[in-house]
Amino acid sequence: MRVHICAVGRLRSGPERALIDDYLTRFDRTGRALGLGPCTLHEVEDKKGGGMKAEAALLDRALPAGAVIVALDERGKLLSSPEFSDKLAGWRDMGRGDLAFVIGGADGIDPALRARADFKLSFGKMVWPHMLARVMLAEQLYRAASILANSPYHRV
């Protein structure tokens, strides 16, 4: 199952980019044998300042047809890392070809796009900067693959 991170904003070089690249490389290596990956980052940018609706249109174009859509949203469901890995494995085992995580911009995800999501995931009640949310998601993808591979990265 191919994984996509569809996010508003361009991530420049720096510590966040280095962390994302590292975790996604680890995810791709670990997930390959498990039928997970590769993971592709799709960055969109609303240069005209159209707000959430314009960002949603750009994100919509980045979503693969037929993908499971997961919106990152503070109102979403809280999952433990093992529960998240089970969720990924479930979508994979259902034969879903693509899984797309949607990360909105500074104002969040347009309500219409959020409503279309198959699942809404929360990293907690706090609001996280969208660039940091990418790092957290990349790490959790790697952690989920590690859990499914029974590697010692995730310790209970």
N, C-alpha and C positions, 0 to 999 in steps of 0.2 A: 504494500500500500504506500503510494507516494504521499509525502507530507509537504504541506505548503504553509508558510507563514506569510499572510497577506497583511501588510501594515502600512499605516499612514506615516509619511516622513522618511527622509533618507538618513541613514546612519553613516556618519563620517568615520574616518579612522580614529581610533582611540581605544580606551579600555573596554567599552561596551562592545565594540566591533570585534576586538580580540577575543573576548569571552564567548560571544555568539559563534564566531568561526570555530573556536576550539570545541565547544559543546556540540555543534552540528556535525563537525568532523567525527567526533566520538560517536554520536548517534548513528551516522551513516555507516561507520565500521561495525558497530555492535548490532544495529538493526537489520543489516543486510541479510544475515543468516536467519533472521526471524520473520522475514517478509515485510519489514518496515523500512521505509526510506526509498530513495534519498529524500532529504529535506531541502526545499528550495525557498529562498526568501524573495518575496515579491514586494517591492517598495513602491508606493504611489505617493504623489505629491500634488496637492491642489494649489497650483501657482496663481490662480485667479481669485483665491479667497472666497470661494463659494460656500464654505462651512461644511457641516456634517453631511448635508444632502449631496454636495459635490464630491466629498470624500467617499461617500457610499457608492456613488456611480463608478468612481475609479476602482474601488475595492471590488465591486461586482464584476468588472471586466477582468480582474486578476484571478477570480475564482474559477477553478477548473469545472467544466460541466459535469454535473452529477456528483460533485464532491460532498462529503459530509462537512457541514459548516459548523464550526465551533467558535462562538463569539466570546472573547475575553471581556468580562463585565463584572463589576463589583457586586451586582445583584444576582450573579450566577451561582451555581452549585459549588460548594467547597468539597474538594476531594483530597484524600490522603494520597501519597505517592503510589502505594500499591493499588488503590482504587483507580487512579489515573491510568496506570499500566494495564489494568483489567479492561478499562474502557477502550484503550487503543487496540488491545488484542481482540476485543469483541467486534469492533468495526472491521478490523483486518479479517477476522474469521467469518464475517458475514459477506466477504468478497468485495468490500468497498475498495475501489481502485485509488481514490484520492480522498485525503483528509485535509481540510483547509482551516487554519486558525486565523481569525480576524482580530486585529488589534487596531482600534480607532486612534484618532488624533487626540489633541489636548481636550477636546470637548466630548470625547467618547465616540460611540458608534451610533449612527443614525437609527432611530427607533424602527423604521421599516426594515432595514437590513438586520438589525438585532432580532426582530420578530421572525425572520426567515431562517434563523440559525436552528440547526438540529439539536444543539446543546449549548448551554451558556455556562462557562467556567469562570470561577472566581479564585483569585489568589489571596482573598481575604477581604475584610470590610474596608481596609484602607485603600485609597486610590494610589496607584503606582504610576510614575512617569512612563509613557508608552515605550520609550527606549529601554528602560529597565525591565519592563514587562517582557520584552523580547528575550532578554538575557535569562530571565526566570523561566520562560517557556522552553527555551533551548536546553537549559539544564534539566528541566523536568522531562523533556523528551528523552534525553540521554539516560536519566535515572530510570525511566519507565522501561527502556530497552534493556538496561542492566538488570532490572528486576526480572524481566521476562527471560533473560539469559542466565539467571541465577548467579550473577557475578557478585563479588563482595562489595561493590561500590555502595549499594544501599544496605545499610545495617539496620536491623530492627531493634 
